Amino acid sequence: MITVVRAGSLTTVQDQGRPGYAHLGVPRSGALDLRALHHANALVGNPPDAAGLETTLLGCALRFTEPALVAVTGAHAVVKLDKVPVPAGVHEVGAGSVLDVGRASRGVRSYVAVAGGVDVEPVLGSRSTDTLSGLGPPKLIDGMILPVGSAGPALPGRFPPYVPDRLAAPASSSSASASSSSDGVSARPVDGEISDEVVLGVWLGPRDDWFADGELFEAAYQVSPMSNRVGCRLTGAPLTRARHGELPSEGVVLGAVQVPADGQPLIFLADHPTTGGYPVIGVVDDVTALAQARPGSTVRFRELR
């Protein structure tokens, strides 16, 4: 079992989500940064679909009742084991020990995987928390108890020492400085560097003809503080409508770039609704980078053909 000592601002259980139910009005949900969750699961020997924890900005702290193998990936954050800073990556945690994932200094979301996976009851085949529909387990609160699945054979010695530089892209001096704790322990994530500028590939349509040609690709936008797991709201020059009027509600998908009445693009993320009435100018091919895009980060679009 895991006891939640500090839940943080928004920590949820996430896996690969529940695809295949959009026709019933059920979003896919799942981890926003699937690469980071998959990597954390791989580090502790879990299959890719095992459930872990996704933290938001402020991290979380967990007490383990039994020895466990635990990995932390994703955002830059100081990780402490029984109040002692340790490198991000995989760690053997003793019975009664507390693992504390600190505030993200770069990026937004950290991922915690434990060997055996977080074994809450699945809903429609997934253990993911859907913040829009309310499906799946509730978000973590202080004192909550989380069950852990079977970890299989004895864990010690199964994995080589963790070396971040083998897995992360080379850091600039500024980013390396930003990803170190005051104790001098590197907290750089294992999944590569996190940039303050994100370039997203977009397939135009189905309603790109409702807007001025090429305008989406000319402007730079900033991530709004109003962003969440449902969608990434952008602020910047409003898109010009070439066609006015209303649309009946129609299906939308992960990565859909919807344009509300104020002309500011909104990119749908994992917990997005399955239908919407505003025109969709295009669809982002990969929204993963937005999982780590902090408010104020720059977003640009490039057209895919």
VOMI-518207 format. One record per residue (C-alpha): residue in three letters; x, y, z. Coordinates in steps of 0.1 Angstrom, whole numbers, padded with zeros to 4 digits, always signed. Example, Ala and Ser with C-alpha at 12.3 -4.5 7.8 and 13.67 -1.06 7.14 Angstrom:
<nodes>
Ala+0123-0045+0078;Ser+0137-0011+0071;
</nodes>
This chain:
<nodes>
Met+0000+0000+0000;Ile+0009+0036-0005;Thr-0002+0064+0019;Val-0005+0099+0004;Val+0013+0122+0028;Arg+0010+0153+0005;Ala-0013+0152-0024;Gly-0002+0184-0042;Ser-0023+0206-0063;Leu-0036+0180-0086;Thr-0023+0145-0085;Thr-0042+0117-0103;Val-0039+0081-0112;Gln-0032+0077-0150;Asp-0025+0050-0175;Gln-0029+0049-0213;Gly-0066+0059-0210;Arg-0098+0044-0222;Pro-0100+0047-0260;Gly-0129+0034-0281;Tyr-0158+0050-0261;Ala-0161+0085-0278;His-0193+0074-0295;Leu-0207+0071-0260;Gly-0195+0105-0249;Val-0165+0092-0229;Pro-0131+0109-0234;Arg-0100+0088-0237;Ser-0082+0105-0207;Gly-0049+0089-0197;Ala-0015+0105-0190;Leu-0009+0138-0207;Asp+0028+0129-0211;Leu+0025+0093-0221;Arg+0062+0091-0230;Ala+0072+0100-0195;Leu+0048+0075-0179;His+0059+0048-0203;His+0095+0055-0194;Ala+0088+0054-0157;Asn+0070+0021-0161;Ala+0099+0007-0181;Leu+0124+0017-0154;Val+0106-0004-0128;Gly+0098-0033-0151;Asn+0061-0026-0155;Pro+0042-0031-0188;Pro+0034+0002-0207;Asp-0003+0001-0196;Ala+0004+0000-0159;Ala-0011+0028-0139;Gly+0011+0054-0122;Leu+0007+0089-0107;Glu+0006+0122-0126;Thr+0014+0153-0105;Thr+0008+0189-0114;Leu+0034+0216-0106;Leu+0036+0210-0068;Gly+0044+0173-0069;Cys+0034+0149-0040;Ala+0048+0129-0011;Leu+0041+0092-0006;Arg+0048+0067+0022;Phe+0054+0031+0013;Thr+0043+0003+0037;Glu+0066-0023+0020;Pro+0099-0021+0000;Ala+0092-0010-0035;Leu+0110+0000-0067;Val+0099+0035-0077;Ala+0107+0057-0107;Val+0101+0095-0112;Thr+0102+0110-0147;Gly+0087+0141-0164;Ala+0091+0177-0151;His+0123+0190-0135;Ala+0117+0186-0098;Val+0138+0179-0067;Val+0131+0143-0055;Lys+0138+0134-0019;Leu+0138+0100-0002;Asp+0133+0104+0036;Lys+0142+0141+0032;Val+0175+0134+0014;Pro+0177+0147-0023;Val+0182+0119-0048;Pro+0186+0120-0086;Ala+0155+0117-0107;Gly+0151+0081-0120;Val+0146+0048-0104;His+0151+0041-0066;Glu+0146+0012-0042;Val+0124+0026-0014;Gly+0124+0009+0020;Ala+0093+0000+0041;Gly+0081+0031+0059;Ser+0101+0055+0037;Val+0087+0087+0022;Leu+0093+0097-0014;Asp+0088+0134-0020;Val+0085+0148-0055;Gly+0089+0185-0052;Arg+0077+0216-0070;Ala+0084+0215-0107;Ser+0111+0240-0116;Arg+0107+0234-0153;Gly+0078+0217-0170;Val+0045+0209-0152;Arg+0039+0172-0147;Ser+0060+0145-0129;Tyr+0052+0108-0132;Val+0056+0083-0104;Ala+0056+0046-0113;Val+0059+0018-0087;Ala+0067-0018-0096;Gly+0034-0036-0098;Gly+0015-0005-0108;Val-0011+0015-0089;Asp-0038-0011-0086;Val-0071+0008-0082;Glu-0103-0005-0097;Pro-0105+0000-0135;Val-0135+0017-0151;Leu-0142+0008-0187;Gly-0108-0009-0189;Ser-0087+0020-0175;Arg-0075+0032-0141;Ser-0072+0068-0153;Thr-0088+0097-0135;Asp-0110+0117-0160;Thr-0113+0152-0145;Leu-0141+0162-0170;Ser-0165+0133-0167;Gly-0155+0121-0132;Leu-0148+0086-0144;Gly-0121+0066-0127;Pro-0106+0071-0092;Pro-0108+0105-0075;Lys-0079+0129-0074;Leu-0055+0122-0046;Ile-0061+0138-0012;Asp-0039+0137+0019;Gly-0043+0104+0038;Met-0056+0084+0008;Ile-0045+0048+0006;Leu-0035+0034-0028;Pro-0031-0003-0035;Val-0001-0016-0054;Gly-0001-0046-0077;Ser+0022-0076-0075;Ala+0058-0067-0085;Gly+0068-0102-0095;Pro+0103-0116-0087;Ala+0127-0100-0062;Leu+0136-0065-0073;Pro+0171-0057-0060;Gly+0198-0059-0086;Arg+0175-0062-0116;Phe+0183-0028-0130;Pro+0217-0011-0138;Pro+0225+0022-0120;Tyr+0205+0051-0134;Val+0226+0075-0155;Pro+0205+0105-0167;Asp+0229+0116-0194;Arg+0224+0084-0214;Leu+0187+0092-0218;Ala+0183+0130-0218;Ala+0192+0154-0245;Pro+0223+0176-0238;Ala+0213+0206-0217;Ser+0224+0241-0222;Ser+0242+0257-0193;Ser+0210+0278-0184;Ser+0187+0248-0185;Ala+0211+0226-0165;Ser+0213+0253-0138;Ala+0175+0256-0137;Ser+0172+0218-0132;Ser+0194+0215-0102;Ser+0182+0217-0066;Ser+0197+0241-0040;Asp+0213+0209-0025;Gly+0233+0205-0058;Val+0215+0173-0067;Ser+0204+0171-0104;Ala+0166+0169-0108;Arg+0167+0168-0146;Pro+0140+0145-0161;Val+0149+0114-0179;Asp+0128+0122-0210;Gly+0148+0150-0226;Glu+0149+0187-0222;Ile+0118+0209-0217;Ser+0117+0240-0238;Asp+0100+0273-0232;Glu+0089+0273-0269;Val+0068+0246-0284;Val+0063+0241-0321;Leu+0032+0219-0330;Gly+0025+0203-0363;Val-0011+0208-0374;Trp-0033+0191-0400;Leu-0057+0218-0412;Gly-0095+0211-0412;Pro-0123+0204-0410;Arg-0132+0241-0406;Asp-0100+0259-0417;Asp-0121+0277-0444;Trp-0138+0296-0416;Phe-0106+0316-0410;Ala-0082+0338-0429;Asp-0056+0317-0448;Gly-0023+0310-0430;Glu-0030+0332-0400;Leu-0026+0304-0376;Phe+0010+0298-0387;Glu+0020+0335-0386;Ala+0014+0342-0349;Ala+0031+0332-0317;Tyr+0009+0324-0288;Gln+0014+0320-0250;Val+0000+0292-0228;Ser-0028+0306-0206;Pro-0029+0299-0168;Met-0065+0287-0175;Ser-0051+0256-0191;Asn-0057+0221-0176;Arg-0061+0185-0185;Val-0092+0193-0206;Gly-0075+0218-0229;Cys-0045+0242-0234;Arg-0059+0277-0238;Leu-0037+0301-0258;Thr-0035+0339-0257;Gly-0023+0361-0286;Ala-0036+0377-0317;Pro-0071+0365-0323;Leu-0078+0345-0355;Thr-0099+0364-0381;Arg-0131+0347-0391;Ala-0136+0345-0428;Arg-0170+0330-0423;His-0196+0338-0396;Gly-0224+0319-0382;Glu-0230+0290-0358;Leu-0222+0253-0360;Pro-0242+0224-0347;Ser-0223+0204-0321;Glu-0199+0179-0338;Gly-0173+0154-0328;Val-0139+0165-0317;Val-0107+0145-0311;Leu-0075+0148-0291;Gly-0054+0177-0304;Ala-0084+0195-0320;Val-0077+0232-0323;Gln-0110+0248-0315;Val-0115+0286-0319;Pro-0142+0301-0296;Ala-0158+0335-0302;Asp-0129+0354-0289;Gly-0106+0340-0316;Gln-0081+0325-0292;Pro-0072+0289-0301;Leu-0079+0261-0276;Ile-0061+0228-0280;Phe-0081+0198-0266;Leu-0060+0175-0244;Ala-0067+0141-0227;Asp-0099+0149-0208;His-0115+0169-0237;Pro-0152+0166-0244;Thr-0162+0144-0273;Thr-0183+0171-0291;Gly-0182+0209-0294;Gly-0199+0237-0312;Tyr-0170+0260-0321;Pro-0152+0256-0354;Val-0121+0234-0354;Ile-0094+0250-0376;Gly-0071+0219-0374;Val-0057+0190-0354;Val-0023+0188-0337;Asp-0005+0156-0345;Asp+0012+0152-0311;Val+0001+0172-0280;Thr+0027+0156-0257;Ala+0049+0187-0254;Leu+0019+0206-0240;Ala+0019+0184-0210;Gln+0051+0202-0198;Ala+0043+0237-0212;Arg+0040+0261-0183;Pro+0018+0292-0184;Gly+0036+0319-0205;Ser+0054+0293-0227;Thr+0054+0302-0264;Val+0034+0280-0288;Arg+0038+0282-0326;Phe+0021+0261-0353;Arg+0035+0246-0385;Glu+0013+0231-0412;Leu+0015+0195-0420;Arg+0008+0183-0455;
</nodes>
